[in-house]
Amino acid sequence: MPSSDPTTHSEAETTVAMRLPGTTATPADPATAGGPATSADPAAPGGPATSADAPFLPPATQPVRGVVWLIHLALPMLGLWLLLSHPVDQDPATIDLDHKWQHNPSHFWLILAVAGVNLALGALISQASARRRDARLFLVSLVFLSSAGFFLLHGLATPKIFLDGGTAGFDLAQPVGLTIASVFAFLAGLPLDERQATTVLRAQLPLRALLATIMIIWGVASLVPGLTPLSDPLPPEGLGLGPFGLISIVLYAAAALMMFLLHRKRPAAVLISLITSFALLAEAMIAGMSHHNWHLSWWLWHVLLTFAFAFVAYSAYIQFRREGSSAGLFDAVALQATVRRIQAQYEQALEELVGHLRRRTESGVPVATRLAGRFRLTEGQAAVLDRAGKALADERELSDRLAALVHVGGRARVGLAESELLTDSLDRVRQAYGDVRLSLMQDGVLVPYQAGEGTHGEVPATALAAGRPVPVPGAVVHPLTVKGRLAGALTVPIGTTSQDEALAATLASQLSIALENARLYGELDTLFRAYMSPDVAQSLLADPNRAALGGSLLEVTALFADLRGFTTFSERVSPGEIVEMLNRFHTAAVPCILGNGGTIVQFVGDALLALFNAPAAQPDHAERAAHAALDMQRAAARVNAEVLREQAAGSVSDIEWPQFRVGVNTGPALVGNIGSPEFRGFNAMGDAVNVAARLQTLAEPGTVVIGQSTRDLLASPADLRSLGDLNLKGKDQTVHAYVLNSLG
């Protein structure tokens, strides 16, 4: 990442996320802050701040702001009460407040201006609903369009403008319009599911047509003199909806409450604006019930209506200036499904931007420009998106490189061959670092690890001997060392950020450690495996403390085998032939034991002892030992067959070779390192091992004898021949034994 742009991965995502609907804001974006007191909403209800970042104001101030907002809403009602409680009368002892002021042109132009603002808001929200295909936005647009239409009809019916006097339509237009709008406001606040939202969207055209038809009919009926009762002169006491007006008040209150609950989950300035607007419209309905035409109490509800719609318009204007675009002004009002869809689109766009930036590809139109066109972003927003994408791309690149380092470290483990380690590590490193090349020292010369590859530039080994990296065109060559000596070179492409140089050096250091470990383990593995069982060798390499003197009591299956006739054979042949014979039989027998998971404890002359279930636990140890014994006899039979052919050919002496006999028994034994601090060995002691040795001496050449305890643990079908209860040397009790012929 550039040092001039310290944005982290999470910060980069926040930069974009705080422009998405349904997200909390940061102090840098107060338009969507969890608290309502922004430049777009100076008085708004408080609530717990849900932003993960620092709230716009300290949390302790949130209740205060809510109280201030409620006081602001209560002031008009207090004013209405004062006006109505102090009417103009002839009593000089009372205070007259509700004065009459009739100025028809002022009324007409005020109503015309507010209707125009309403119409513009309705059109903007309607456009947003069509773009997002969102039912809630459509219903909110109808709130403004219906109130705008009837507000306009109320203004056109102003006396002395187009008509000679006041009419019934003049008084009823606005209450009726607000009542219709309250129904849409209530429906907009409902948490519509997908099916309900689809139904509303399908009804868009019929609803718009019905609303337009109602307003046209109302306009004709109220503006054409003598056509309907709506054009009749206004009675002195005025007209209103009476108790039906209370329905719209309840609907507006419910809509404001539902919008407030939505704001608690998804803080946004536009939601606060709608909450305030719905509350003011409810108050306007209350104020309009007084029917004191042209008095101050009558003008009050006009003022409330003006503030209700102007508040939303001003909030949208402030957010438009901040965003520089109208594309997402009302996204926070949308249904949750729409919000998720918008977020997915933004995330997809950001991933596309990051992908292009990470690949550093250019294909015609820049990706930021394409995204700006897709999401209707301004140049400034596209530039912010571009910077955020670059920061996120750098951060992800850093994360990938760190993950590659962790991978290399994790692969440097016991038992992994050098070639496998280097191939796997190189494949993973190239995914994060690019075209990384590896060379290894061979006869004092750096040779590419993979055939056909070269370095980015010819660098002699002497240049790297000092242990410092050497720059070449487009890359840096880092030395790889093993035990302080040059073992290879790692060529890493030059990165785009200041961290890349340090990461490349760390990679070379990590790979040097992994290479040294692999070679060391290889040496130890070769040394250990030549003198002990692989399980014991692996155990010691993984945990050297296992070499300490001591042991534990375990249930094991012991396998004893020796060569019947070995003594006679040894007396009649040379020592060299004895060694050859032993090596041929043990070469055949050892893989049978190791292949079944056994551990060879020792060779004693022609005999060997193997354990199962130690040091590694094996639930089926008895069956493994039985299989190993049968495999040994089959392997020994093949050796004997080969020897007979060689004897017939005259390549070896015709002296009869000995044959294996095997005894297997299961039971508890003391297993561990036995000996002294100077010399020790892995061994097992106990009755189970002794019995296995005794059973082996009873076995005929080429056969396997097992004890009753081993027979009891065999899960597979076995072909057995009972030998009955046997009296064994050193045993007070008899041992039942069997000849094992085969095992399923």
ZAROGU-207811 format. One line per field, with one value per residue (C-alpha): x, y, z; residue in one letter. Coordinates in Angstrom, 2 decimals, decimal comma, padded with zeros to 5 digits. Example, Ala and Ser with C-alpha at 12.3 -4.5 7.8 and 13.67 -1.06 7.14 Angstrom:
c1 (012,30|013,67)
c2 (-004,50|-001,06)
c3 (007,80|007,14)
type (A|S)
// end
This chain:
c1 (000,00|001,22|002,62|000,65|-002,61|-002,71|-006,27|-006,61|-008,74|-011,65|-011,38|-011,49|-014,63|-016,17|-015,43|-017,70|-020,14|-021,14|-022,61|-024,83|-028,35|-028,93|-025,49|-024,56|-022,41|-019,18|-018,44|-017,30|-020,80|-023,38|-026,10|-026,48|-025,43|-027,26|-028,17|-030,61|-028,94|-027,23|-027,29|-030,21|-032,21|-031,67|-034,32|-034,87|-035,64|-032,80|-032,06|-029,19|-026,35|-025,85|-022,80|-019,67|-017,71|-017,80|-021,30|-021,79|-022,50|-021,65|-024,23|-025,18|-026,61|-028,99|-031,88|-031,44|-031,79|-034,94|-036,44|-035,55|-037,22|-040,40|-040,43|-040,19|-043,16|-045,13|-044,64|-047,12|-049,79|-049,10|-049,42|-052,70|-054,06|-053,07|-054,69|-057,92|-058,13|-057,75|-060,13|-060,84|-063,91|-065,37|-064,23|-061,43|-060,46|-059,24|-056,18|-056,99|-054,50|-056,36|-056,56|-057,89|-055,61|-056,95|-054,55|-055,64|-052,57|-050,23|-052,26|-052,34|-048,61|-047,71|-049,89|-048,57|-044,93|-045,49|-047,42|-044,50|-042,04|-044,30|-044,60|-040,80|-040,31|-042,96|-041,35|-037,88|-039,07|-041,17|-038,09|-036,13|-038,87|-038,80|-035,00|-034,88|-038,21|-039,16|-042,77|-042,13|-040,57|-043,54|-046,00|-043,98|-044,03|-047,84|-047,89|-046,25|-048,04|-051,52|-050,91|-049,35|-052,37|-054,98|-052,81|-052,78|-056,58|-056,90|-054,74|-056,65|-059,88|-058,49|-061,17|-060,68|-058,08|-060,14|-063,39|-065,36|-065,64|-064,83|-066,34|-066,85|-064,05|-061,69|-062,13|-062,27|-059,49|-056,61|-058,16|-059,22|-055,77|-054,04|-056,38|-055,57|-051,87|-052,13|-053,32|-050,27|-048,00|-049,33|-048,92|-045,37|-044,42|-045,49|-042,74|-043,99|-042,81|-041,77|-045,23|-046,92|-044,27|-044,75|-048,52|-047,98|-045,57|-048,02|-050,67|-048,52|-050,25|-053,80|-053,07|-051,55|-054,42|-056,99|-055,29|-055,10|-058,74|-059,88|-057,95|-059,27|-062,86|-062,36|-060,88|-063,75|-066,35|-064,90|-063,73|-066,70|-069,37|-072,75|-071,66|-071,59|-071,97|-068,19|-068,49|-071,23|-070,41|-068,66|-070,93|-069,94|-068,92|-066,66|-066,41|-064,27|-064,11|-065,28|-064,41|-063,09|-060,15|-059,07|-058,43|-055,74|-054,17|-053,89|-052,51|-049,84|-048,86|-048,58|-046,54|-044,17|-043,73|-042,95|-040,46|-038,82|-038,44|-036,90|-034,54|-033,44|-032,34|-031,07|-030,14|-030,49|-031,31|-034,07|-035,93|-035,77|-037,16|-040,11|-040,78|-040,87|-042,96|-045,59|-045,75|-046,26|-048,95|-050,82|-050,61|-051,79|-054,89|-055,54|-055,06|-057,35|-060,30|-060,83|-062,37|-061,44|-060,72|-058,13|-057,45|-053,98|-055,03|-056,06|-052,77|-050,98|-051,88|-050,68|-047,37|-047,21|-047,81|-045,14|-042,59|-043,53|-042,71|-039,93|-038,16|-037,96|-036,95|-034,20|-032,88|-032,76|-031,03|-028,35|-027,71|-027,63|-024,95|-022,97|-023,33|-023,26|-025,95|-029,62|-029,17|-029,25|-031,06|-033,97|-032,34|-032,45|-036,28|-036,41|-037,53|-034,92|-034,87|-034,07|-031,34|-029,73|-029,92|-028,32|-025,58|-024,89|-024,62|-022,18|-020,14|-020,04|-018,95|-016,25|-015,03|-014,90|-012,92|-010,55|-010,10|-009,12|-006,81|-005,09|-004,59|-003,52|-005,40|-006,61|-009,40|-010,80|-012,95|-011,50|-013,39|-014,16|-015,81|-017,92|-019,05|-019,82|-022,13|-023,77|-024,50|-024,92|-021,94|-020,40|-016,75|-016,03|-017,77|-016,00|-012,70|-013,55|-014,53|-011,30|-009,22|-011,17|-010,76|-007,02|-006,70|-008,72|-006,74|-003,48|-004,82|-005,96|-002,66|-000,93|-003,24|-002,54|001,20|001,03|-001,11|001,53|004,19|002,07|001,58|005,33|005,94|003,22|004,65|008,07|007,07|008,38|008,35|007,88|010,46|012,47|011,12|007,51|008,08|009,64|007,10|004,12|005,57|006,50|003,01|001,40|003,89|003,34|-000,37|000,44|003,77|003,58|006,35|008,66|011,70|013,77|017,34|019,34|023,08|024,57|028,36|028,83|026,44|022,85|020,62|016,90|014,77|012,26|013,60|013,19|013,05|015,66|016,03|014,90|018,56|021,83|023,16|026,30|026,41|029,31|027,07|024,68|027,31|027,30|023,68|022,24|019,57|020,65|018,34|017,84|015,53|011,95|012,84|015,03|017,09|017,21|019,72|018,53|020,83|021,19|023,40|024,79|025,84|024,29|021,88|019,87|018,28|014,69|013,81|010,75|009,14|009,28|006,01|003,99|003,99|006,61|005,73|006,57|010,33|010,07|007,61|009,93|012,83|010,62|009,57|013,20|013,98|010,97|011,83|015,44|014,20|011,82|014,59|017,02|014,38|013,51|017,14|017,75|014,67|015,71|019,08|017,54|014,88|017,44|019,58|016,73|014,87|017,99|018,11|014,55|010,94|009,35|006,77|009,47|011,53|008,54|007,68|011,21|011,43|008,13|008,86|012,47|011,27|009,92|013,53|013,56|013,89|010,63|007,49|003,82|001,62|-000,28|-002,23|-000,14|000,00|003,51|004,80|007,85|009,49|012,67|014,18|013,83|017,07|019,21|021,78|022,38|022,58|025,09|027,37|027,58|028,06|030,37|029,56|028,95|026,24|024,66|024,42|023,04|020,40|019,32|019,13|017,02|014,52|014,37|014,07|010,99|009,58|010,07|007,69|005,01|005,24|005,55|002,79|000,37|001,39|003,70|006,78|009,93|011,50|014,65|016,53|018,34|020,25|017,67|014,75|012,75|010,19|007,44|004,74|001,30|-000,60|002,67|003,86|000,90|-002,56|-004,34|-007,81|-007,43|-003,88|-004,55|-005,89|-003,00|-000,49|-002,26|-002,22|001,47|002,34|000,55|002,11|005,56|005,05|003,93|006,94|009,28|007,79|008,62|012,20|012,49|011,14|013,72|016,50|015,45|015,65|019,05|020,25|019,05|020,97|024,07|024,38|024,11|025,04|022,51|022,35|018,72|017,72|015,82|012,14|010,19|007,93|005,79|004,07|001,50|-000,05|-002,00|-001,89|-000,53|003,15|005,46|006,37|008,97|012,66|014,66|018,38|020,64|021,22|024,19|022,46|018,81|016,33|012,60|011,33|008,47|008,44|005,69|003,91|002,25|005,65|007,02|004,01|004,45|008,05|006,94|004,23|006,79|008,99|005,98|005,11|006,06|008,23|006,09|003,17|001,68|000,53|-001,64|-002,83|-006,43|-006,28|-005,38|-008,06|-010,69|-009,87|-010,04|-013,03|-012,55|-013,36|-010,29|-009,25|-007,91|-006,77|-006,84|-003,73|-005,57|-004,36|-000,58|001,82|004,39|007,72|007,51|003,66|001,68|-001,55|-002,12|-002,54|-004,95|-003,33|-004,32|-002,60|-003,72|-004,04|-005,80|-007,73|-010,62)
c2 (000,00|003,47|005,28|008,35|006,42|004,56|003,30|-000,20|-002,98|-002,36|001,41|001,09|-000,97|001,52|004,36|002,72|001,11|004,40|005,49|002,43|002,39|000,57|001,37|003,55|006,56|007,96|011,51|012,10|011,35|012,93|012,57|008,96|009,24|007,35|010,64|012,99|016,32|016,98|019,90|018,23|017,55|020,10|018,67|014,97|012,23|010,64|007,02|004,73|005,19|002,03|003,09|001,05|004,27|007,27|008,82|012,33|013,44|011,69|008,99|010,84|013,67|011,40|011,57|015,35|015,64|013,53|015,78|018,88|017,37|016,62|020,15|021,55|019,45|020,46|024,19|024,43|022,68|025,03|027,96|026,59|026,27|029,84|031,19|029,28|030,15|033,87|034,63|038,17|039,48|042,70|042,19|044,68|042,68|039,70|039,29|038,88|036,65|034,87|037,85|037,67|038,43|037,79|038,36|036,17|036,57|035,64|032,53|031,60|031,95|030,19|027,24|027,19|027,14|024,38|022,30|022,68|021,50|018,55|017,68|017,75|015,51|013,10|012,94|012,33|009,56|008,05|008,00|006,32|003,71|002,90|002,64|000,43|-001,33|-000,72|-000,72|001,46|004,24|004,11|004,50|007,40|009,10|008,85|010,62|013,66|013,49|013,21|016,03|018,15|017,67|018,57|021,38|022,82|022,46|024,23|027,07|027,35|027,73|030,73|033,48|036,48|034,60|032,46|032,36|035,22|033,76|030,82|027,45|024,11|022,68|025,37|024,17|020,42|020,00|019,95|017,73|015,21|015,28|014,81|011,95|010,12|010,78|009,37|006,03|005,85|006,92|004,16|001,54|002,78|002,21|-001,45|-004,10|-005,51|-008,98|-009,95|-011,05|-007,92|-005,68|-007,36|-006,79|-003,08|-002,70|-004,38|-001,88|001,19|002,24|001,67|003,58|006,53|006,58|006,40|009,22|011,43|010,71|011,66|014,94|015,84|015,13|017,11|020,03|020,18|019,73|022,45|025,02|025,08|027,28|025,67|022,25|020,38|021,14|021,49|024,74|026,09|029,08|028,28|028,37|030,83|028,05|026,43|022,76|019,85|016,10|016,04|012,86|011,29|013,63|011,72|008,65|010,46|011,73|008,16|006,93|009,66|008,91|005,19|005,91|008,17|005,48|002,78|005,06|005,75|002,01|001,69|004,55|002,72|-000,23|001,83|005,39|007,92|011,62|011,08|008,82|011,53|013,97|011,69|011,12|014,87|015,46|012,88|014,36|017,89|016,66|015,12|018,46|020,26|018,06|018,98|022,68|022,52|021,36|024,85|026,24|029,82|030,79|033,55|033,74|033,08|029,61|028,90|030,18|027,98|024,75|026,25|026,98|023,46|022,00|024,26|023,16|019,49|019,41|021,98|019,96|016,88|019,02|020,78|017,49|016,02|019,18|019,02|015,35|016,07|018,71|016,34|013,39|015,34|013,03|012,26|008,55|007,34|010,12|007,93|004,48|004,36|004,41|001,29|-002,14|-004,43|-006,68|-003,66|-002,55|-005,98|-005,92|-002,47|-003,50|-006,60|-004,42|-002,07|-004,98|-006,57|-003,27|-002,84|-006,39|-005,68|-002,53|-004,29|-007,16|-004,81|-002,82|-005,92|-007,27|-003,79|-004,33|-001,63|-002,51|000,49|002,52|002,69|000,47|003,40|005,22|002,17|001,86|005,58|005,15|002,06|003,68|007,28|008,53|011,95|012,49|013,15|009,96|007,96|009,37|008,39|004,92|004,66|005,63|003,25|000,47|001,06|001,08|-002,12|-003,74|-002,85|-004,17|-007,44|-007,79|-007,32|-009,88|-012,38|-011,93|-012,35|-015,46|-016,80|-016,26|-018,15|-020,95|-021,29|-021,42|-024,03|-026,27|-026,41|-029,39|-032,83|-035,38|-033,02|-033,63|-030,67|-030,91|-031,07|-028,15|-025,93|-026,76|-026,20|-023,02|-021,59|-022,19|-020,44|-017,56|-016,84|-016,35|-013,47|-012,07|-012,64|-014,12|-015,32|-017,33|-019,75|-020,93|-023,39|-023,80|-026,75|-027,15|-023,50|-022,21|-020,94|-023,25|-022,54|-024,80|-025,45|-026,33|-023,65|-020,82|-018,17|-015,27|-011,76|-010,92|-012,77|-012,52|-014,46|-016,32|-014,16|-011,08|-012,70|-014,21|-011,09|-011,84|-008,65|-008,45|-007,44|-005,32|-006,36|-004,89|-005,24|-007,38|-007,89|-011,05|-012,16|-014,74|-017,98|-019,30|-022,61|-022,69|-019,29|-020,34|-019,37|-022,12|-020,38|-017,18|-015,91|-013,38|-011,30|-008,71|-005,11|-004,22|-001,01|-000,23|000,49|-002,68|-004,91|-004,64|-005,72|-008,49|-009,84|-009,89|-011,65|-014,18|-014,96|-015,36|-017,62|-019,75|-020,04|-021,34|-023,77|-025,02|-025,48|-027,33|-029,58|-030,53|-031,03|-033,20|-035,12|-035,89|-036,86|-038,92|-040,84|-041,41|-042,42|-044,63|-046,67|-047,74|-047,60|-047,99|-045,05|-044,53|-044,20|-041,93|-039,67|-039,57|-038,51|-035,88|-034,36|-034,52|-035,16|-035,58|-038,96|-040,19|-039,82|-042,97|-044,44|-045,98|-046,69|-049,77|-050,32|-053,12|-054,22|-057,05|-058,48|-060,29|-062,56|-064,21|-066,21|-068,53|-072,25|-074,00|-070,89|-072,51|-075,47|-073,16|-070,91|-073,83|-074,90|-071,58|-068,60|-065,41|-063,55|-066,02|-065,72|-061,93|-062,27|-064,74|-062,58|-059,45|-061,18|-062,49|-059,24|-057,21|-059,26|-059,24|-055,61|-054,06|-056,51|-055,18|-051,52|-051,80|-052,92|-050,15|-052,16|-050,87|-053,01|-052,89|-054,96|-057,52|-060,19|-062,48|-064,25|-063,05|-059,86|-058,31|-055,98|-054,16|-052,96|-050,21|-048,61|-045,93|-044,98|-046,03|-048,58|-049,83|-052,82|-053,69|-057,43|-057,74|-055,66|-057,99|-061,07|-059,67|-058,74|-062,29|-063,89|-061,38|-062,25|-065,95|-065,31|-063,02|-065,63|-068,29|-066,16|-065,78|-069,57|-070,09|-067,67|-069,44|-072,83|-071,44|-069,93|-073,24|-075,07|-072,59|-073,11|-069,44|-070,22|-073,23|-076,03|-075,91|-075,67|-072,20|-071,74|-070,73|-068,16|-069,13|-066,47|-066,10|-063,39|-062,53|-059,63|-058,23|-055,49|-054,58|-051,87|-049,84|-047,08|-046,18|-048,71|-048,53|-045,89|-042,16|-043,11|-045,79|-046,63|-048,25|-048,40|-051,73|-053,58|-055,90|-058,03|-061,33|-060,62|-060,29|-063,43|-065,48|-064,30|-065,53|-068,91|-069,33|-068,60|-071,49|-073,85|-072,79|-075,04|-073,44|-071,34|-071,04|-068,44|-069,27|-066,82|-066,73|-066,75|-063,04|-062,17|-064,53|-062,75|-059,37|-060,48|-058,86|-060,52|-064,20|-066,32|-069,81|-071,31|-074,68|-075,07|-076,33|-076,67|-075,46|-075,32|-075,32|-072,66|-072,16|-069,63|-069,73|-071,26|-071,21|-072,81|-070,69|-071,70|-071,26|-071,51|-071,92|-069,01|-070,09|-067,06|-063,94|-062,43)
c3 (000,00|-000,71|002,22|001,16|001,44|004,73|004,20|005,50|004,07|006,42|006,00|002,26|002,45|004,86|002,46|-000,06|002,34|003,96|000,65|000,52|001,88|005,10|006,50|009,40|008,78|010,03|011,13|007,56|006,29|008,59|006,04|007,02|010,63|013,28|015,00|013,30|014,00|010,68|008,33|006,62|009,76|012,50|014,74|014,72|017,20|019,03|019,44|020,20|017,77|015,80|013,85|014,40|014,15|016,44|016,37|015,05|018,61|021,88|022,72|025,89|023,76|021,80|024,34|024,53|020,78|020,88|023,52|021,48|018,41|020,37|021,75|018,21|017,16|020,23|019,66|016,71|018,76|021,64|019,25|017,87|021,39|022,21|019,04|019,49|023,18|022,42|019,55|018,41|020,25|021,55|025,13|025,89|028,97|026,89|024,75|021,06|019,20|016,41|014,10|010,58|007,65|004,16|001,31|-001,58|-003,86|-001,01|-000,37|-004,05|-004,66|-001,39|-002,28|-005,83|-004,64|-002,09|-004,64|-007,05|-004,41|-003,65|-007,30|-007,73|-004,69|-005,90|-009,33|-007,86|-005,55|-008,34|-010,55|-007,76|-007,29|-011,00|-011,01|-007,92|-008,57|-004,95|-003,71|-000,66|-002,71|-005,06|-002,16|-000,69|-004,10|-004,09|-000,71|-002,27|-005,62|-004,07|-001,58|-004,36|-006,62|-004,03|-002,68|-006,20|-006,45|-003,11|-004,44|-007,73|-005,74|-003,84|-003,87|-006,18|-008,30|-010,70|-008,71|-007,25|-003,77|-001,55|-002,43|-000,70|-002,83|-001,53|002,05|001,35|-001,20|001,20|003,95|001,30|-000,30|003,05|003,92|000,68|001,25|004,79|003,41|001,13|004,00|006,22|003,50|002,84|006,46|006,44|006,14|002,84|001,92|-001,61|-002,69|-001,35|-002,89|-006,27|-006,02|-005,32|-008,23|-010,59|-009,49|-010,23|-013,42|-012,15|-008,93|-010,78|-013,24|-010,42|-008,49|-011,60|-012,41|-008,91|-009,03|-012,52|-011,49|-008,27|-010,18|-012,66|-009,94|-007,70|-010,26|-012,69|-011,07|-010,49|-011,71|-008,36|-004,67|-004,51|-006,47|-004,22|-001,98|001,25|004,31|007,09|009,51|006,88|005,89|006,98|007,22|010,81|012,69|009,46|009,76|012,87|010,67|008,70|011,94|013,24|009,91|009,83|013,43|012,65|009,51|011,47|014,13|011,54|009,81|013,17|013,80|010,36|011,22|014,37|012,21|009,29|010,33|007,50|007,21|004,65|007,11|009,76|007,19|006,44|010,15|010,74|007,62|008,63|012,14|010,74|008,33|011,25|013,08|009,94|009,92|013,55|012,86|009,82|011,92|013,34|010,08|011,03|007,45|006,98|010,72|012,08|013,26|009,66|008,29|010,83|009,08|005,79|007,48|008,88|005,43|003,98|006,59|006,21|002,53|002,60|005,28|003,01|000,04|001,98|003,36|-000,15|-001,42|001,28|000,57|-003,17|-002,62|-000,47|-002,85|-006,09|-007,51|-007,05|-007,78|-004,19|-002,33|-001,25|-001,19|002,61|002,46|000,30|001,44|002,98|-000,09|-002,26|000,13|-000,03|-003,82|-003,98|-001,58|-003,67|-006,78|-005,07|-003,70|-007,15|-008,64|-006,03|-006,60|-010,33|-009,69|-007,30|-009,72|-012,54|-010,32|-009,00|-012,51|-013,63|-016,89|-019,23|-021,65|-023,43|-021,05|-017,51|-015,09|-012,74|-015,64|-016,50|-012,89|-012,76|-015,74|-014,28|-010,91|-012,12|-010,15|-010,54|-011,36|-007,71|-006,61|-009,31|-008,08|-004,49|-005,69|-007,63|-004,58|-002,35|-004,87|-005,12|-001,34|-001,07|-003,88|-002,12|001,16|-000,37|-002,14|001,19|002,80|000,01|000,41|004,15|003,64|001,24|003,93|006,44|003,89|003,31|007,05|007,49|004,78|006,43|008,54|009,40|006,59|003,61|000,88|-000,37|-003,92|-002,72|-000,35|-003,02|-005,73|-003,46|-001,95|-005,34|-006,72|-003,76|-003,73|-007,42|-006,80|-004,46|-005,69|-009,44|-011,59|-008,81|-009,96|-007,88|-008,41|-006,31|-005,91|-007,79|-007,97|-007,06|-009,78|-009,53|-011,56|-012,20|-010,02|-012,79|-016,23|-018,88|-016,39|-016,02|-013,66|-014,50|-014,96|-014,77|-011,21|-010,31|-007,02|-005,86|-005,97|-003,48|-001,20|000,97|001,89|000,40|-002,33|-005,82|-008,01|-011,64|-014,30|-013,03|-010,01|-006,97|-006,41|-002,77|-001,49|000,11|002,81|004,58|007,68|006,74|003,25|-000,08|-001,12|-003,82|-005,07|-005,13|-007,82|-006,86|-009,19|-007,98|-006,26|-006,33|-002,61|000,00|001,90|-001,05|-000,56|003,07|002,20|-000,50|001,97|004,52|001,89|001,07|004,77|005,32|002,30|003,51|006,86|005,16|002,85|005,75|007,78|004,86|004,33|008,04|008,43|005,35|006,89|010,22|008,54|006,51|009,60|011,90|009,48|008,81|012,46|013,77|012,74|010,84|013,60|016,23|013,99|013,27|016,95|017,91|015,17|016,20|019,94|021,07|024,65|023,63|023,74|027,52|029,62|030,83|029,46|029,94|030,19|026,93|025,31|022,34|019,86|019,66|016,58|017,02|014,02|013,48|010,91|011,68|010,68|010,98|013,28|010,96|007,95|009,71|010,52|006,87|005,01|005,09|007,09|003,86|002,84|006,29|005,94|002,41|003,57|006,52|004,39|001,74|004,29|006,28|003,07|002,27|005,82|006,87|004,26|005,37|008,93|008,02|005,42|008,12|010,52|012,73|014,53|014,35|017,78|017,21|015,16|017,16|014,85|012,72|014,88|014,89|017,23|016,01|017,96|016,95|018,81|019,92|019,68|017,46|018,67|016,43|017,42|015,04|016,12|016,50|012,95|011,58|013,24|011,86|008,33|008,70|009,82|006,87|004,46|005,89|005,24|001,66|001,11|002,65|000,39|-002,63|-001,38|-000,95|-004,46|-005,85|-003,95|-005,34|-008,87|-008,16|-006,67|-009,73|-011,85|-009,71|-008,73|-004,99|-002,88|-002,61|001,16|002,32|003,49|006,76|006,86|008,87|011,72|013,41|016,77|017,56|020,92|022,46|025,99|028,26|028,03|029,32|026,22|026,16|026,10|028,06|028,79|030,30|029,71|027,51|025,44|025,14|022,83|022,17|023,45|025,07|028,07|029,52|029,50|026,16|024,46|026,17|025,10|021,50|021,62|023,04|020,38|017,67|018,90|018,63|015,09|012,21|009,47|007,13|009,62|011,97|015,52|017,45|021,04|022,29|023,19|019,60|018,24|020,32|018,71|015,07|013,37|009,98|009,29|009,98|008,86|012,09|013,37|017,15|018,92|022,21|025,59|025,63|028,55|027,79|029,46|032,29|032,36|035,20|033,20|029,83|026,70|023,99|020,59|016,92|013,60|011,40|007,76|006,27|007,21|005,27)
type (M|P|S|S|D|P|T|T|H|S|E|A|E|T|T|V|A|M|R|L|P|G|T|T|A|T|P|A|D|P|A|T|A|G|G|P|A|T|S|A|D|P|A|A|P|G|G|P|A|T|S|A|D|A|P|F|L|P|P|A|T|Q|P|V|R|G|V|V|W|L|I|H|L|A|L|P|M|L|G|L|W|L|L|L|S|H|P|V|D|Q|D|P|A|T|I|D|L|D|H|K|W|Q|H|N|P|S|H|F|W|L|I|L|A|V|A|G|V|N|L|A|L|G|A|L|I|S|Q|A|S|A|R|R|R|D|A|R|L|F|L|V|S|L|V|F|L|S|S|A|G|F|F|L|L|H|G|L|A|T|P|K|I|F|L|D|G|G|T|A|G|F|D|L|A|Q|P|V|G|L|T|I|A|S|V|F|A|F|L|A|G|L|P|L|D|E|R|Q|A|T|T|V|L|R|A|Q|L|P|L|R|A|L|L|A|T|I|M|I|I|W|G|V|A|S|L|V|P|G|L|T|P|L|S|D|P|L|P|P|E|G|L|G|L|G|P|F|G|L|I|S|I|V|L|Y|A|A|A|A|L|M|M|F|L|L|H|R|K|R|P|A|A|V|L|I|S|L|I|T|S|F|A|L|L|A|E|A|M|I|A|G|M|S|H|H|N|W|H|L|S|W|W|L|W|H|V|L|L|T|F|A|F|A|F|V|A|Y|S|A|Y|I|Q|F|R|R|E|G|S|S|A|G|L|F|D|A|V|A|L|Q|A|T|V|R|R|I|Q|A|Q|Y|E|Q|A|L|E|E|L|V|G|H|L|R|R|R|T|E|S|G|V|P|V|A|T|R|L|A|G|R|F|R|L|T|E|G|Q|A|A|V|L|D|R|A|G|K|A|L|A|D|E|R|E|L|S|D|R|L|A|A|L|V|H|V|G|G|R|A|R|V|G|L|A|E|S|E|L|L|T|D|S|L|D|R|V|R|Q|A|Y|G|D|V|R|L|S|L|M|Q|D|G|V|L|V|P|Y|Q|A|G|E|G|T|H|G|E|V|P|A|T|A|L|A|A|G|R|P|V|P|V|P|G|A|V|V|H|P|L|T|V|K|G|R|L|A|G|A|L|T|V|P|I|G|T|T|S|Q|D|E|A|L|A|A|T|L|A|S|Q|L|S|I|A|L|E|N|A|R|L|Y|G|E|L|D|T|L|F|R|A|Y|M|S|P|D|V|A|Q|S|L|L|A|D|P|N|R|A|A|L|G|G|S|L|L|E|V|T|A|L|F|A|D|L|R|G|F|T|T|F|S|E|R|V|S|P|G|E|I|V|E|M|L|N|R|F|H|T|A|A|V|P|C|I|L|G|N|G|G|T|I|V|Q|F|V|G|D|A|L|L|A|L|F|N|A|P|A|A|Q|P|D|H|A|E|R|A|A|H|A|A|L|D|M|Q|R|A|A|A|R|V|N|A|E|V|L|R|E|Q|A|A|G|S|V|S|D|I|E|W|P|Q|F|R|V|G|V|N|T|G|P|A|L|V|G|N|I|G|S|P|E|F|R|G|F|N|A|M|G|D|A|V|N|V|A|A|R|L|Q|T|L|A|E|P|G|T|V|V|I|G|Q|S|T|R|D|L|L|A|S|P|A|D|L|R|S|L|G|D|L|N|L|K|G|K|D|Q|T|V|H|A|Y|V|L|N|S|L|G)
// end
